[in-house]
């Protein structure tokens, strides 16, 4: 039965425990991840008496922590977003700085080369100006290769960081699983080990810095941890391990896989958030696209310059030779291919060439010899022509594809695939092929000469070769007649090769040649088109054509010039960097707000603790007074019984 002594003692013990909790809260006011604890009081069960139930005092039923799971998840989610965007912005900024430098950046170096060509066009036979062209051409080659090398080095560092992140994630997952086991064991008594739970929450928060995390609380106090799109990383006291595996096409790149028993599952595409997600995004959104775009610029530079060089005559009177060499299409076999088939892939159309990579897979279907092409960037199927044989190559995206080897002709295994990178390796193989100013083909291979009996006002503005592969050396005659005026182009044997309506200033094109006249020819006027005279090496028409070609819209379906492609690349990387920085700033602000809200809900409020301390101290003293009173009463009772 309750009495004043036992009741007061229960209060004394309870308020002492409450003061212990309060002192612990104050001591941990600045401890990261500490959740404020509360002593929960419960009335001790009463005992029946003739006048009713008499109370037996108070117990501390539990010591619980203030934990808001919703706010904690918001903190972890915003932390993962911030880490991801911050990583992406940091990595992208390095590439942005590299490309956008006002003096050594991509557009500046390209413009310096074009400027040197313009200077040479004013004096085509100037050795000094020719040397300047070669110097600027070499500088452009070295600058593009420097970019390519720096991107590769950034990629190597990125792969190392991915590996480090995976190791950190595994360490945290193991620690969380260990704590889960300890928490479950200690929760069996009915009381929660708050300190262990705080430690586990802190580890989950650290984990969110590396990858997006979701948690699900279990009834025994354990917490399951999921990453990506629901992949279980920690289940109870068991931690799954992540590992890095070589990419199936490129062993120098890491994919991230989840080890589940004897099974390794590639989850790279499922991961997002955190620094790991930011690194993966950097690879797909910055490094690979930039390397491909620089490769496209290298291909365009070499293709356009070489074509125009071979359309002209150098200072020795010879047809110009290629100015640049460039790396070919890179084809990477899937490591899981079961057949010995290989691919021969060549570029066929500069206009159709893109900066995307493509996956060619043998499906065994009826169309295109059983091959299917997917754009790796968009994931969309790409239309093709041909069947992949040497007689009928697959044609798509500016490349020609021939399947050869043991698997050609239908023996290739279904599911075998290849990664085709039209531009990724182009810059690495870029080099300057000419070494003398005399090799610069400033003059046109052809010249147009008006007939001696011409009566009209037409004069020759230019006569150039636009496609040396189509050009057939011969002597051609352009004749004019009729009203409205028509032209006819015939070869030396009198065979017609082109006809059309004449407009002053509009090029007359035939067999890879282009003659532009100004003025109005008379009826019956003629112009003879033939090989340029070796004495006319001071002609600058081919050099002007090269300058015009470099500024013409020849890329991306005829919508983008070489200079525009360079500007677009710099702009796109700058935009990506700025957006990532802006997103990182916004995510950091959200994270700070969520952290403040969590701290307000779960953290230690010293004013509240001071108030509780006074309350518990006064109650403790009151209980002590009650114990003292019970002692006095007991002494009085004993005295009365002894002397009464």
DRENBAKE-866691 format. One line per 3 residues: their letters; for each residue x, y, z of C-alpha. Coordinates in pm, whole numbers, m for minus. Each point is the difference from the previous one (the first is absolute). Last residue first. Example, Ala and Ser with C-alpha at 12.3 -4.5 7.8 and 13.67 -1.06 7.14 Angstrom:
# residues 2
sa = 1367:m106:714 ~ m137:m344:66 $
# end
This chain:
# residues 644
xxx = 234:656:2533 ~ 369:m6:57 ~ 113:m248:m268 $
xxx = m299:17:m231 ~ m1:377:11 ~ 373:13:m66 $
xxx = m29:m242:m294 ~ m281:206:m151 ~ 188:326:45 $
xxx = 305:m152:m171 ~ m213:m122:m291 ~ m158:343:m38 $
xxx = 341:164:1 ~ 126:m248:m260 ~ m308:54:m215 $
xxx = 62:374:15 ~ 359:m46:m115 ~ m119:m219:m286 $
xxx = m256:265:m91 ~ 272:264:8 ~ 209:m213:m239 $
xxx = m302:m30:m225 ~ m33:378:2 ~ 369:36:m81 $
xxx = m37:m233:m299 ~ m309:190:m116 ~ 192:326:23 $
xxx = 292:m147:m192 ~ m231:m151:m264 ~ m170:334:m67 $
xxx = 325:198:6 ~ 161:m250:m240 ~ m307:4:m221 $
xxx = 23:379:m38 ~ 372:m18:m75 ~ m65:m276:m256 $
xxx = m263:214:m170 ~ 239:294:m20 ~ 279:m228:m123 $
xxx = m205:m128:m291 ~ 168:m325:m105 ~ m74:m124:m351 $
xxx = m284:m214:m129 ~ m267:242:m121 ~ 203:318:m30 $
xxx = 297:m200:m127 ~ m218:m167:m261 ~ m141:334:m118 $
xxx = 349:147:m16 ~ 122:m300:m197 ~ m291:30:m243 $
xxx = 72:370:m50 ~ 370:m69:m49 ~ m75:m279:m246 $
xxx = m235:222:m199 ~ 268:270:m16 ~ 262:m254:m105 $
xxx = m237:m132:m267 ~ m46:352:m138 ~ 375:65:m7 $
xxx = 68:m337:m160 ~ m271:63:m259 ~ 155:336:m87 $
xxx = 347:m154:m23 ~ m133:m285:m213 ~ m184:246:m224 $
xxx = 311:215:m34 ~ 219:m297:m88 ~ m245:m142:m254 $
xxx = m39:345:m154 ~ 376:45:m29 ~ 34:m347:m151 $
xxx = m273:84:m251 ~ 148:342:m85 ~ 351:m136:m59 $
xxx = m143:m276:m218 ~ m225:240:m189 ~ 289:236:m71 $
xxx = 207:m286:m142 ~ m292:m126:m209 ~ m65:356:m115 $
xxx = 360:30:m122 ~ m30:m326:m193 ~ m332:110:m146 $
xxx = m338:m133:109 ~ m330:m65:m177 ~ 107:m219:m292 $
xxx = m136:m320:151 ~ 205:30:315 ~ 313:140:m162 $
xxx = 67:182:m331 ~ m134:349:73 ~ 275:206:m166 $
xxx = 271:182:199 ~ 275:m255:m71 ~ m119:m23:m359 $
xxx = 27:376:m50 ~ 361:0:121 ~ 77:m299:m222 $
xxx = m164:170:m301 ~ 212:308:64 ~ 308:m224:m5 $
xxx = m121:m160:m321 ~ m43:343:m162 ~ 338:136:106 $
xxx = 178:m2:m339 ~ 371:66:41 ~ 70:m348:m140 $
xxx = m108:125:m345 ~ 313:m100:m189 ~ m96:m362:48 $
xxx = m305:83:m214 ~ m332:m119:130 ~ m145:m304:m167 $
xxx = m310:59:m208 ~ m322:197:m29 ~ m68:188:m323 $
xxx = m266:270:5 ~ m238:63:m286 ~ m227:275:m134 $
xxx = m266:m104:m253 ~ m267:238:130 ~ 185:256:204 $
xxx = 103:m70:358 ~ m149:217:276 ~ 204:110:300 $
xxx = 189:m198:262 ~ 103:m358:m56 ~ 50:m282:251 $
xxx = 149:m332:m108 ~ m30:m305:225 ~ 157:m339:m56 $
xxx = m89:m337:152 ~ m132:m137:m331 ~ m208:309:m77 $
xxx = m108:314:185 ~ m74:343:m146 ~ 11:230:303 $
xxx = m260:279:32 ~ 158:346:m29 ~ m198:92:m312 $
xxx = m282:m243:m59 ~ 11:m254:m284 ~ m266:m265:m53 $
xxx = 132:m352:m17 ~ 207:m263:m174 ~ 269:m252:100 $
xxx = 228:m274:m142 ~ m76:23:m373 ~ 239:m194:m221 $
xxx = 206:212:m242 ~ 308:m221:16 ~ 191:254:204 $
xxx = m282:13:253 ~ m324:199:m25 ~ m170:243:239 $
xxx = m322:167:m116 ~ m135:334:119 ~ m340:161:m45 $
xxx = m90:367:m35 ~ m369:82:10 ~ 25:38:m292 $
xxx = 225:m234:m188 ~ 371:m75:6 ~ 304:m42:219 $
xxx = 286:m252:m32 ~ 226:m135:275 ~ 282:m204:m150 $
xxx = 195:m268:184 ~ 361:m114:m34 ~ 68:m312:198 $
xxx = 86:m115:352 ~ m294:m198:144 ~ m110:144:337 $
xxx = m215:m224:216 ~ 265:m89:258 ~ 138:352:m10 $
xxx = m334:135:123 ~ m34:380:8 ~ 252:84:m273 $
xxx = 23:372:m63 ~ m61:267:m262 ~ m68:348:131 $
xxx = m140:341:m101 ~ 41:m46:m373 ~ m145:281:m209 $
xxx = m334:44:m175 ~ m57:326:m188 ~ m110:m155:m329 $
xxx = 155:m9:m345 ~ 240:m292:33 ~ 225:m42:m305 $
xxx = 320:m79:190 ~ m178:m260:214 ~ 26:52:374 $
xxx = 254:m207:198 ~ m93:m211:299 ~ 279:m139:215 $
xxx = 42:m333:171 ~ 204:m153:279 ~ m64:314:204 $
xxx = 285:178:170 ~ 83:7:371 ~ 99:m365:28 $
xxx = 239:18:296 ~ 291:m229:m86 ~ 237:294:m69 $
xxx = m42:103:364 ~ 187:m320:90 ~ m75:m261:266 $
xxx = m321:m169:m108 ~ m162:m285:192 ~ m118:169:320 $
xxx = m130:m252:254 ~ m327:m125:154 ~ 1:m363:117 $
xxx = m97:78:362 ~ m255:245:m134 ~ m201:m263:m188 $
xxx = m26:m260:277 ~ m343:106:132 ~ m141:98:m342 $
xxx = m201:m289:m147 ~ m18:m204:322 ~ m157:m337:m83 $
xxx = m68:m231:294 ~ m44:m356:m119 ~ m254:m273:74 $
xxx = m52:m374:4 ~ m357:m81:99 ~ m63:m257:m271 $
xxx = 325:m166:m98 ~ 155:80:m336 ~ m25:m284:m251 $
xxx = m213:199:m247 ~ 256:94:m260 ~ 266:133:231 $
xxx = 70:m175:328 ~ 345:m127:m80 ~ 119:336:m122 $
xxx = m185:296:m143 ~ m282:240:73 ~ 20:315:m213 $
xxx = m123:335:134 ~ m8:334:m184 ~ m24:317:207 $
xxx = m182:335:m19 ~ m275:m90:246 ~ m105:m307:m200 $
xxx = 114:m228:m284 ~ 31:m377:39 ~ 225:m126:m273 $
xxx = m133:m161:m321 ~ 280:m168:m191 ~ 224:m29:303 $
xxx = m291:m147:194 ~ m181:184:279 ~ m354:m31:m134 $
xxx = m63:339:m155 ~ m194:304:120 ~ m37:112:359 $
xxx = m255:171:223 ~ 119:73:354 ~ m181:m150:299 $
xxx = m31:231:300 ~ 194:m25:326 ~ 59:373:m19 $
xxx = 371:11:82 ~ 86:m359:m98 ~ m165:41:m343 $
xxx = m111:m352:m85 ~ 82:m198:m315 ~ m160:m337:m79 $
xxx = 153:m273:m217 ~ m177:m304:m147 ~ 127:57:m352 $
xxx = m158:342:m8 ~ m355:m130:55 ~ m94:m365:58 $
xxx = 90:m24:366 ~ 293:m195:145 ~ 46:254:278 $
xxx = 364:92:m62 ~ 68:314:197 ~ 164:328:m107 $
xxx = 33:247:288 ~ 55:362:m97 ~ 193:296:137 $
xxx = m122:356:m47 ~ 196:301:m130 ~ m169:m20:m340 $
xxx = 113:m58:m359 ~ m274:59:m257 ~ 161:310:m153 $
xxx = 348:m152:7 ~ m123:m296:m202 ~ 183:m328:m59 $
xxx = 197:m81:312 ~ 137:m352:14 ~ m89:m307:204 $
xxx = 148:m347:m44 ~ m164:m230:250 ~ 111:m328:154 $
xxx = m169:m339:27 ~ 175:m252:223 ~ m317:m114:177 $
xxx = m90:m29:369 ~ m10:370:86 ~ 9:55:376 $
xxx = 290:245:m8 ~ m203:220:m234 ~ 224:107:m284 $
xxx = 115:361:m26 ~ 9:180:m335 ~ 179:335:m29 $
xxx = m46:190:m325 ~ 327:131:m138 ~ 252:251:131 $
xxx = 83:305:m214 ~ 277:93:m244 ~ 17:363:m107 $
xxx = 109:204:m305 ~ m86:m249:m274 ~ 184:68:m324 $
xxx = m35:285:m245 ~ 23:m69:m372 ~ 342:97:m131 $
xxx = 99:339:m141 ~ 293:35:238 ~ m183:275:190 $
xxx = m290:m228:81 ~ m304:m66:m216 ~ m348:m45:140 $
xxx = m284:m247:46 ~ 223:m234:199 ~ 53:279:251 $
xxx = m376:62:7 ~ m78:m360:83 ~ 281:m17:253 $
xxx = m109:318:178 ~ m366:m107:17 ~ 67:m355:112 $
xxx = 280:85:245 ~ m187:283:172 ~ m329:m192:1 $
xxx = 162:m309:149 ~ 173:208:268 ~ m324:184:79 $
xxx = m181:m334:29 ~ 273:m124:233 ~ m38:309:216 $
xxx = m371:m83:18 ~ 70:m365:87 ~ 244:96:278 $
xxx = m249:252:132 ~ m290:m248:m8 ~ 206:m264:187 $
xxx = 133:238:267 ~ m306:213:75 ~ m342:m165:21 $
xxx = 85:m371:7 ~ 321:13:202 ~ m107:290:218 $
xxx = m331:m174:71 ~ 186:m308:128 ~ 210:226:223 $
xxx = m306:185:129 ~ m179:m328:78 ~ 304:m110:200 $
xxx = 15:341:173 ~ m355:m40:119 ~ m300:m40:m224 $
xxx = m77:m266:m256 ~ 49:m369:m56 ~ m226:m217:m215 $
xxx = 208:26:m320 ~ 304:m132:182 ~ m191:m291:156 $
xxx = 194:m289:m157 ~ m97:m314:192 ~ 264:m240:131 $
xxx = m141:m335:106 ~ 176:m251:227 ~ m162:145:309 $
xxx = m137:338:m99 ~ 285:225:m105 ~ m132:333:m126 $
xxx = 179:144:m303 ~ 151:335:m92 ~ 146:52:m347 $
xxx = 360:101:m39 ~ 166:130:m315 ~ 341:m125:m118 $
xxx = m158:m332:m104 ~ m195:170:m276 ~ m277:m203:m164 $
xxx = m127:m212:290 ~ 92:271:251 ~ 246:m141:251 $
xxx = m158:m82:337 ~ m2:207:316 ~ m147:m160:308 $
xxx = m286:61:239 ~ m44:m225:301 ~ m323:m107:167 $
xxx = m12:61:373 ~ m173:m248:233 ~ m112:102:348 $
xxx = m351:87:m113 ~ 6:47:m375 ~ 262:251:m108 $
xxx = 64:93:m366 ~ m338:m101:m142 ~ m46:136:m353 $
xxx = m310:221:m8 ~ 62:221:m301 ~ 341:114:113 $
xxx = 66:m79:365 ~ m190:m183:274 ~ 73:m24:371 $
xxx = m190:m223:241 ~ m25:130:356 ~ 5:m223:307 $
xxx = m201:81:312 ~ m176:m334:21 ~ m307:125:m185 $
xxx = 193:108:m307 ~ 61:354:m121 ~ 28:59:m377 $
xxx = 277:220:m136 ~ 60:170:m332 ~ 343:119:m114 $
xxx = 125:195:m304 ~ 374:m55:m34 ~ 333:120:141 $
xxx = m99:280:238 ~ m308:m204:90 ~ 233:m255:161 $
xxx = 114:260:252 ~ m363:54:102 ~ m47:m375:30 $
xxx = 309:m10:221 ~ m138:278:222 ~ m330:m187:28 $
xxx = 188:m312:111 ~ 192:190:267 ~ m322:157:128 $
xxx = m158:m345:14 ~ 294:m133:196 ~ m33:281:252 $
xxx = m374:m51:31 ~ 21:m366:94 ~ m379:m53:15 $
xxx = m160:m175:297 ~ m225:m305:m26 ~ 272:m237:114 $
xxx = 25:m138:m353 ~ 109:344:m120 ~ 358:m80:97 $
xxx = 29:m286:m247 ~ m176:190:m281 ~ 221:304:59 $
xxx = 316:m210:m8 ~ m102:m165:m326 ~ m96:329:m163 $
xxx = 328:149:120 ~ 191:m267:m190 ~ m212:58:m312 $
xxx = 64:375:18 ~ 376:m58:34 ~ m1:m236:m299 $
xxx = m194:251:m212 ~ 239:279:97 ~ 303:m203:m110 $
xxx = m169:m108:m322 ~ m90:360:m86 ~ 357:112:65 $
xxx = 139:m271:m230 ~ m249:94:m274 ~ 101:365:32 $
xxx = 368:m90:m36 ~ m69:m200:m317 ~ m201:287:m147 $
xxx = 281:239:93 ~ 252:m214:m187 ~ m228:m5:m305 $
xxx = m23:380:18 ~ 377:35:12 ~ 31:m207:m318 $
xxx = m276:203:m165 ~ 168:327:92 ~ 317:m137:m160 $
xxx = m195:m90:m314 ~ m154:348:m7 ~ 342:155:44 $
xxx = 137:m207:m287 ~ m285:98:m234 ~ 37:366:88 $
xxx = 374:m21:m63 ~ m69:m173:m331 ~ m222:290:m104 $
xxx = 265:250:106 ~ 279:m191:m174 ~ m194:m15:m326 $
xxx = m91:369:24 ~ 361:94:72 ~ 111:m207:m301 $
xxx = m249:183:m222 ~ 110:333:147 ~ 364:m76:m81 $
xxx = m88:m129:m347 ~ m200:316:m74 ~ 280:220:140 $
xxx = 252:m180:m224 ~ m221:85:m297 ~ m14:364:104 $
xxx = 380:9:20 ~ 36:m184:m331 ~ m220:254:m177 $
xxx = m129:m151:m326 ~ m368:31:88 ~ 20:369:98 $
xxx = m342:122:114 ~ m117:m361:34 ~ 284:m59:246 $
xxx = m151:248:247 ~ m340:m166:m32 ~ 155:m340:62 $
xxx = 176:133:312 ~ m332:138:124 ~ m161:m343:m43 $
xxx = 271:m158:216 ~ m34:270:265 ~ m377:m53:m1 $
xxx = 47:m368:86 ~ 228:88:291 ~ m241:261:137 $
xxx = m303:m228:m42 ~ 164:m284:194 ~ 151:202:283 $
xxx = 358:124:18 ~ m58:378:11 ~ m355:44:134 $
xxx = 4:m325:198 ~ m333:m172:m66 ~ 107:m358:m67 $
xxx = 219:m73:303 ~ m207:205:242 ~ m314:m188:m105 $
xxx = 177:m336:34 ~ 105:85:356 ~ m344:145:77 $
xxx = m162:m327:m103 ~ 177:m193:278 ~ m97:247:271 $
xxx = m355:43:m134 ~ m58:m377:m14 ~ 134:m54:351 $
xxx = m211:284:138 ~ m307:m125:m183 ~ 35:m350:146 $
xxx = 96:111:350 ~ m292:245:10 ~ m251:m258:m118 $
xxx = 121:m259:251 ~ m16:256:282 ~ m352:97:m110 $
xxx = m110:m362:29 ~ 177:m57:331 ~ m150:313:157 $
xxx = m346:m82:m134 ~ 33:m355:135 ~ 90:136:344 $
xxx = m302:232:m12 ~ m231:m293:m70 ~ 163:m226:260 $
xxx = m40:254:281 ~ 199:m128:299 ~ m39:140:353 $
xxx = 173:m261:211 ~ m162:m222:257 ~ 81:m87:358 $
xxx = m261:m239:132 ~ m237:m80:285 ~ 167:227:252 $
xxx = m203:m114:301 ~ m229:185:241 ~ m160:m47:342 $
xxx = m197:m291:143 ~ m345:155:m14 ~ m279:m104:236 $
xxx = m307:m162:m149 ~ m319:46:198 ~ m112:53:358 $
xxx = 26:m359:112 ~ 325:m31:m191 ~ 103:m109:m347 $
xxx = 355:53:m118 ~ 104:243:m272 ~ 208:m77:m309 $
xxx = 297:241:m33 ~ m82:315:m190 ~ 206:35:m316 $
xxx = 269:256:m80 ~ 174:32:m337 ~ 357:130:15 $
xxx = 70:184:m322 ~ 295:m11:m234 ~ 120:259:m252 $
xxx = 129:m152:m322 ~ 376:21:m52 ~ 103:8:m365 $
xxx = 286:241:51 ~ 82:54:371 ~ m39:367:94 $
xxx = m276:m43:262 ~ 153:m329:108 ~ 88:107:357 $
xxx = m335:177:35 ~ m188:m312:m107 ~ 204:m218:236 $
xxx = m77:239:288 ~ m371:m27:m83 ~ 11:m380:m9 $
xxx = 181:m12:336 ~ m252:249:140 ~ m279:m234:m111 $
xxx = 180:m291:167 ~ 23:202:324 ~ m364:91:m42 $
xxx = m98:m367:m18 ~ 221:m103:294 ~ m137:273:228 $
xxx = m355:m68:m115 ~ 34:m371:78 ~ 153:94:338 $
xxx = m296:226:76 ~ m246:m281:m70 ~ 204:m246:203 $
xxx = 13:238:296 ~ m358:131:m11 ~ m151:m345:m17 $
xx = m141:m218:m271 ~ m126:m345:87 $
# end
